Amino acid sequence: MPEKNEWVLWENDEMSLQAAFNPAISREEGFHVVLLNKKKVPSPWADPELYSRMSLVVAKASGVMIEL
């Protein structure tokens, strides 16, 4: 069975914050944190309010990581 390369850290009906491992970076060096849009929006201009909320989630997640 293949190893899972991502963990969902938080999500709601609009977005999912995940820790995704990049195969180019060893696990000892860390992982990537990505915020994925669950809606099918072609660009930020199509739903600026959603992308504004996503920016706030990224800022809060970054703040938590800095504190840790």
Buried (B, 14 or more C-beta within 10 A) or exposed (E): EEEEEBEEBEEEEBBBBBBEBEEEEEEEEEBEBBBEBEEEBEEEEEBEEBBEBBEEBBEEBEEEEEEE
